[in-house]
């Protein structure tokens, strides 16, 4: 399975912690087999894992879950673009995604 497959599965899954679990597990698994892009997978994996750790045992609204999923889909889209880019652009996009997550994603 590659990141395109993992991202597509996440996007087509129902919103909620189960989808986020599959996403972070898949991203972390890819780190082992694709060391050149491990940083890209790590950022997504950490973000998805944070959602699960924060909300898995809590009731959240459908609207909140859908918004969180949309945020993660947007981050995944950026990672997919990075995977198709030249190495220097890939590193730049990784920095942009990490910065976006750290400073602008407040829900998880």
Backbone as CSV, one residue per row, in Angstrom:
resi,resn,N_x,N_y,N_z,CA_x,CA_y,CA_z,C_x,C_y,C_z
1,UNK,0.853,-1.176,0.000,0.000,0.000,0.000,0.902,1.244,0.000
2,UNK,0.547,2.232,-0.787,1.303,3.477,-0.831,0.468,4.602,-0.207
3,UNK,1.043,5.798,-0.152,0.339,6.882,0.522,-0.908,7.313,-0.245
4,UNK,-0.893,7.201,-1.546,-2.098,7.519,-2.332,-3.247,6.613,-1.902
5,UNK,-2.969,5.328,-1.756,-3.995,4.375,-1.318,-4.501,4.701,0.086
6,UNK,-3.577,4.986,0.979,-3.928,5.293,2.368,-4.765,6.571,2.433
7,UNK,-4.346,7.571,1.671,-5.055,8.846,1.649,-6.459,8.693,1.066
8,UNK,-6.572,7.934,-0.007,-7.872,7.706,-0.628,-8.804,6.947,0.308
9,UNK,-8.276,5.936,0.966,-9.079,5.173,1.926,-9.579,6.086,3.041
10,UNK,-8.705,6.954,3.545,-9.099,7.893,4.591,-10.203,8.818,4.093
11,UNK,-10.030,9.358,2.907,-11.003,10.301,2.364,-12.371,9.649,2.157
12,UNK,-12.384,8.370,1.806,-13.638,7.671,1.550,-14.254,7.040,2.793
13,UNK,-13.502,6.995,3.879,-13.997,6.428,5.132,-14.936,7.393,5.838
14,UNK,-15.698,6.868,6.776,-16.531,7.725,7.621,-15.640,8.597,8.490
15,UNK,-16.121,9.760,8.864,-15.368,10.639,9.756,-15.328,10.021,11.147
16,UNK,-14.208,10.167,11.817,-14.102,9.665,13.178,-12.755,9.042,13.464
17,UNK,-12.584,8.602,14.689,-11.276,8.145,15.136,-10.802,6.868,14.438
18,UNK,-11.706,6.003,14.007,-11.272,4.782,13.317,-10.538,5.105,12.018
19,UNK,-11.038,6.063,11.264,-10.370,6.471,10.026,-9.007,7.083,10.323
20,UNK,-8.928,7.895,11.377,-7.663,8.507,11.753,-6.659,7.451,12.215
21,UNK,-7.138,6.406,12.898,-6.249,5.311,13.321,-5.637,4.616,12.115
22,UNK,-6.474,4.281,11.145,-5.956,3.625,9.945,-4.949,4.521,9.229
23,UNK,-5.214,5.814,9.218,-4.308,6.757,8.563,-2.955,6.788,9.261
24,UNK,-2.945,6.945,10.582,-1.635,7.047,11.231,-0.893,5.715,11.205
25,UNK,-1.594,4.625,11.325,-0.911,3.327,11.249,-0.303,3.111,9.865
26,UNK,-1.049,3.471,8.838,-0.531,3.348,7.480,0.660,4.257,7.238
27,UNK,0.565,5.480,7.717,1.674,6.431,7.542,2.923,5.945,8.270
28,UNK,2.749,5.475,9.497,3.903,4.986,10.254,4.491,3.728,9.614
29,UNK,3.662,2.857,9.048,4.167,1.679,8.343,4.985,2.076,7.122
30,UNK,4.526,3.094,6.399,5.268,3.554,5.221,6.641,4.106,5.589
31,UNK,6.765,4.646,6.772,8.065,5.171,7.206,9.135,4.089,7.143
32,UNK,8.768,2.854,7.452,9.729,1.741,7.472,10.177,1.341,6.076
33,UNK,9.296,1.460,5.105,9.613,0.982,3.765,10.036,2.081,2.795
34,UNK,9.850,3.327,3.158,10.190,4.448,2.273,10.926,5.520,3.079
35,UNK,12.164,5.223,3.416,12.943,6.119,4.274,13.151,7.502,3.664
36,UNK,13.202,7.582,2.342,13.413,8.880,1.700,12.267,9.847,1.979
37,UNK,11.088,9.322,2.261,9.912,10.165,2.499,9.346,9.998,3.904
38,UNK,10.127,9.419,4.789,9.654,9.129,6.145,9.189,10.392,6.874
39,UNK,9.831,11.512,6.644,9.423,12.761,7.293,8.025,13.186,6.890
40,UNK,7.673,12.976,5.636,6.329,13.308,5.157,5.287,12.452,5.858
41,UNK,5.570,11.169,5.948,4.634,10.254,6.593,4.541,10.507,8.092
42,UNK,5.664,10.885,8.678,5.699,11.139,10.111,4.786,12.309,10.489
43,UNK,4.843,13.390,9.734,4.017,14.557,10.031,2.532,14.186,9.984
44,UNK,2.128,13.465,8.970,0.726,13.046,8.861,0.376,12.060,9.969
45,UNK,1.268,11.125,10.227,1.025,10.142,11.276,0.851,10.776,12.641
46,UNK,1.688,11.732,12.966,1.595,12.409,14.257,0.292,13.198,14.359
47,UNK,-0.086,13.880,13.304,-1.329,14.652,13.322,-2.535,13.733,13.507
48,UNK,-2.581,12.647,12.761,-3.703,11.711,12.871,-3.724,11.038,14.238
49,UNK,-2.565,10.695,14.748,-2.474,10.071,16.070,-2.924,11.035,17.162
50,UNK,-2.609,12.300,17.012,-3.041,13.300,17.993,-4.557,13.375,18.055
51,UNK,-5.216,13.309,16.896,-6.677,13.311,16.876,-7.214,12.120,17.660
52,UNK,-6.669,10.939,17.410,-7.136,9.725,18.086,-6.911,9.828,19.589
53,UNK,-5.732,10.262,19.989,-5.427,10.364,21.417,-6.346,11.358,22.121
54,UNK,-6.712,12.398,21.426,-7.527,13.439,22.041,-9.015,13.106,22.053
55,UNK,-9.500,12.422,21.017,-10.949,12.291,20.862,-11.495,10.862,20.839
56,UNK,-10.650,9.857,20.880,-11.133,8.487,20.726,-12.202,8.111,21.757
57,UNK,-12.035,8.535,22.972,-12.983,8.143,24.022,-13.986,9.242,24.359
58,UNK,-14.127,10.198,23.464,-15.065,11.304,23.688,-16.114,11.323,22.576
59,UNK,-17.276,11.765,22.942,-18.287,11.998,21.928,-18.028,13.328,21.248
60,UNK,-17.968,13.311,19.943,-17.790,14.558,19.192,-18.925,14.657,18.183
61,UNK,-19.219,15.867,17.788,-20.298,16.063,16.821,-19.846,15.625,15.429
62,UNK,-20.807,15.313,14.608,-20.531,14.948,13.221,-19.854,16.119,12.511
63,UNK,-20.332,17.318,12.788,-19.743,18.511,12.164,-18.264,18.654,12.526
64,UNK,-17.940,18.456,13.808,-16.549,18.552,14.235,-15.706,17.481,13.544
65,UNK,-16.203,16.246,13.526,-15.470,15.150,12.896,-15.270,15.411,11.404
66,UNK,-16.296,15.910,10.740,-16.194,16.217,9.310,-15.179,17.327,9.054
67,UNK,-15.166,18.337,9.911,-14.200,19.430,9.758,-12.774,18.941,9.984
68,UNK,-12.589,18.099,10.994,-11.259,17.545,11.256,-10.797,16.691,10.087
69,UNK,-11.709,15.899,9.548,-11.379,15.064,8.403,-11.004,15.930,7.198
70,UNK,-11.753,16.993,6.954,-11.448,17.890,5.835,-10.066,18.522,6.001
71,UNK,-9.727,18.884,7.223,-8.398,19.433,7.503,-7.327,18.411,7.164
72,UNK,-7.547,17.169,7.593,-6.553,16.122,7.331,-6.474,15.791,5.850
73,UNK,-7.587,15.790,5.155,-7.574,15.546,3.708,-6.734,16.624,3.014
74,UNK,-6.872,17.860,3.454,-6.080,18.950,2.864,-4.584,18.729,3.116
75,UNK,-4.240,18.297,4.317,-2.826,18.016,4.616,-2.333,16.842,3.770
76,UNK,-3.149,15.804,3.647,-2.780,14.653,2.818,-2.540,15.067,1.370
77,UNK,-3.376,15.953,0.872,-3.240,16.429,-0.503,-1.891,17.110,-0.703
78,UNK,-1.486,17.862,0.296,-0.170,18.531,0.221,0.961,17.507,0.231
79,UNK,0.813,16.468,1.055,1.835,15.424,1.118,1.910,14.681,-0.215
80,UNK,0.774,14.409,-0.815,0.765,13.760,-2.127,1.479,14.619,-3.165
81,UNK,1.283,15.925,-3.104,1.985,16.833,-4.013,3.490,16.782,-3.758
82,UNK,3.858,16.711,-2.503,5.282,16.639,-2.150,5.911,15.360,-2.694
83,UNK,5.200,14.256,-2.596,5.730,12.981,-3.075,5.995,13.005,-4.574
84,UNK,5.268,13.832,-5.309,5.446,13.941,-6.755,6.455,15.023,-7.132
85,UNK,6.955,15.761,-6.164,7.823,16.912,-6.430,9.306,16.525,-6.382
86,UNK,10.117,17.435,-6.881,11.568,17.301,-6.777,11.966,17.366,-5.304
87,UNK,13.109,16.780,-4.927,13.508,16.738,-3.518,13.523,18.089,-2.802
88,UNK,13.988,19.135,-3.461,14.020,20.439,-2.789,12.609,20.966,-2.532
89,UNK,11.717,20.756,-3.486,10.323,21.167,-3.299,9.646,20.297,-2.249
90,UNK,10.000,19.019,-2.226,9.440,18.081,-1.256,9.755,18.545,0.164
91,UNK,10.988,18.954,0.369,11.396,19.440,1.688,10.661,20.722,2.050
92,UNK,10.490,21.589,1.095,9.750,22.838,1.314,8.294,22.549,1.707
93,UNK,7.650,21.646,0.987,6.259,21.305,1.292,6.152,20.648,2.661
94,UNK,7.108,19.795,2.991,7.120,19.192,4.325,7.150,20.273,5.393
95,UNK,7.997,21.270,5.213,8.059,22.382,6.167,6.753,23.150,6.236
96,UNK,6.124,23.362,5.094,4.844,24.072,5.063,3.751,23.285,5.789
97,UNK,3.697,21.972,5.561,2.684,21.145,6.216,2.919,21.106,7.722
98,UNK,4.166,20.939,8.125,4.481,20.914,9.556,4.115,22.232,10.217
99,UNK,4.411,23.329,9.558,4.084,24.652,10.091,2.576,24.862,10.154
100,UNK,1.897,24.462,9.104,0.432,24.570,9.067,-0.184,23.798,10.232
101,UNK,0.265,22.568,10.436,-0.283,21.753,11.507,0.011,22.377,12.883
102,UNK,1.229,22.786,13.095,1.629,23.317,14.398,0.925,24.621,14.740
103,UNK,0.775,25.512,13.785,0.291,26.857,14.093,-1.150,27.119,13.712
104,UNK,-1.727,26.341,12.821,-3.077,26.653,12.343,-4.122,25.577,12.602
105,UNK,-3.716,24.367,12.925,-4.671,23.305,13.232,-4.825,23.261,14.737
106,UNK,-5.940,23.769,15.207,-6.145,23.868,16.664,-7.012,22.755,17.224
107,UNK,-7.717,22.027,16.380,-8.624,20.996,16.859,-7.884,19.745,17.335
108,UNK,-6.760,19.460,16.756,-5.982,18.287,17.140,-4.545,18.585,16.886
